[in-house]
Amino acid sequence: MFELFIARRYLRAKRKQVVISVITVISVIGVAAGVMALVIALSITAGFSNTLERDLLGATAGVQILEKGSSEGIGDWQSLTQKLAKLPHVTSAAPALYMPALLNGPINSDYVVVKGIPFDAGARLPAPLQHLKSGAVGPGIILGWRLAEKVGAVLGKPIDLLIANGEITPAGAIPSVKKLRVAGIFESGFFELDANSAYMSLPQTQKTFSLEDVANSIELQLDDIYRAPAVASAADAVIGPGLTASTWQEQNGQLLNALQGERIVVMIVVGLIVIVAALNILITLVMMVMEKHRDIAILMSMGARMQQVRRIFVLEGALIGAVGTVIGLTLGYTLCYFADKYRWIKLPDQVYPLAYVPFDSRWTDGVWIAAAAMAISLIATVYPARSASRIVPVEALRYE
């Protein structure tokens, strides 16, 4: 192709064109840096979002049936659970009992939320209990590893659970202390869950807190987590006015909105790098038109059409953009792969819910990033290409 051949020749700098060559290299580096930064930034935001969704739903549920106000709990949870399990997209429905208490260990005391769930054969266990750090699921209490470490709990040893309204006396409710064996220790990967949560069987939780056969939550697992709003609407027709269906998006709305907002801001800020690179392409081509003024005139006098001259400089910008895009995509996806595999970037888990920065590189992001980078690079060629095609051969060669 004639235009491509000329475009490639123009991009090969001669000694007197070293400035154009340097700007061309800078343009390629700018496009590559912008593309690489976008790939990495979007991989980080997608990694955070996907990891949080996966781990949160592994420990909680897609839809939770909760009491609208404080009461004695859901007394008819057995029949209600059976009805909810038959709703479309619900794979399982199970009761849960959340109760606050104070855990007294050999070293320290700390606040804990005890979650009572069915331990029966065939019952679905939450993700943290499916692969315990130590111990086994059974009678006793299963603690988050950070909580166990803080209070000094030891596997197999007894520990005290202080319940604020543990006993009812003629004088009113008084605190009570229950001695429980540490049956296991779990690690979920979430700081708050590992530092403040514990699990027990539902009957044992009811007995420990002196409650009847009640639950204060029914948790629904779904075959598609994004069907949660539709399932919640269907559940509202079943549960009655005293209860409400809450989706995982509503329960973690602030966190998910923050991640979405961060993704948009990152795309805008990092996209400016590509725009700066496009300005370099514009400068490179404008200087090249000025430098190749005589050569363009000769080409046109030999029969080159205006469209062909215009196409030469469009192809030059496309070549710069394509080379930078390929380099940027290669570096971006390579860095994301190794950073996620070896967990290069650690996070203070007291501040962030994850211990490291997860990377989730999507090929679809690479497609639109490459398309955007090429589009911006081509837009930068419009002015210099038009300027080159408007050169008048007679005027350009008159003083040569």
NORDA-V918963 format. One record per backbone hydrogen bond with DSSP energy under -0.5 kcal/mol. CO is the residue of the C=O (numbers start at 1). NH is the residue of the N-H. If there is no record, write none. Layout:
CO|NH  CO|NH
This chain:
1|5  2|6  3|7  4|8  5|9  6|10  7|11  8|12  9|12  11|13  14|17  15|18  17|21  18|22  19|23  20|24  21|25  22|26  23|27  24|28  25|29  26|30  27|31  28|32  29|33  30|34  31|35  32|36  33|37  34|38  35|39  36|40  37|41  38|42  39|43  40|44  41|45  42|46  43|47  43|360  44|48  45|49  46|50  47|51  48|52  49|53  50|54  51|55  52|56  53|57  54|58  55|59  56|60  58|127  62|248  63|220  64|66  64|246  65|218  66|244  73|75  74|77  74|215  76|80  77|81  78|82  79|83  80|84  81|85  82|86  83|86  84|87  87|90  89|91  89|223  92|221  94|219  95|118  96|216  96|217  97|99  97|116  99|114  101|112  102|104  102|162  103|105  103|110  104|160  108|105  110|103  112|101  112|114  113|198  114|99  114|116  115|117  115|200  116|97  117|202  120|123  123|125  126|129  126|130  127|130  127|131  134|185  141|143  141|183  141|184  142|199  143|186  144|148  145|149  146|150  147|151  148|152  148|153  151|107  151|108  154|157  157|182  159|180  160|104  160|162  161|163  161|178  162|102  163|166  163|176  167|169  167|174  169|172  172|169  174|167  176|163  178|161  178|180  180|159  181|141  181|183  182|156  183|136  184|143  185|133  185|134  186|145  189|191  190|194  191|195  192|196  193|197  194|147  196|113  197|144  198|115  199|142  200|117  201|205  202|206  203|207  204|208  205|209  206|211  207|210  212|214  215|74  216|67  217|96  218|65  219|94  219|221  220|62  220|63  221|91  221|92  224|227  225|228  227|231  228|232  229|233  230|234  231|235  232|236  233|237  234|237  235|238  235|239  236|240  240|243  242|68  244|66  244|246  246|64  247|251  248|252  250|253  252|256  253|257  254|258  255|259  256|260  257|261  258|262  259|263  260|264  261|265  262|266  263|267  264|268  265|269  266|270  267|271  268|272  269|272  270|273  270|274  271|275  272|276  273|277  274|278  275|279  276|280  277|281  278|282  279|283  280|284  281|285  282|286  283|287  284|288  285|289  286|290  287|291  288|292  290|293  292|296  293|297  294|298  295|299  296|300  297|301  298|302  299|304  300|303  305|309  306|310  307|311  308|312  309|313  310|314  311|315  312|316  313|317  314|318  315|319  316|320  317|321  318|322  319|323  320|324  321|325  322|326  323|327  324|328  325|329  326|330  327|331  328|332  329|333  330|334  331|335  332|336  333|337  334|338  335|339  336|340  337|341  338|342  339|344  344|346  345|357  347|349  348|351  348|352  353|191  355|347  356|358  362|366  363|367  364|368  365|369  366|370  367|371  368|372  369|373  370|374  371|375  372|376  373|377  374|378  375|379  376|380  378|381  379|382  381|385  382|386  383|387  384|388  385|389  386|390  387|390  388|391  391|393  392|396  393|397  394|398  397|400
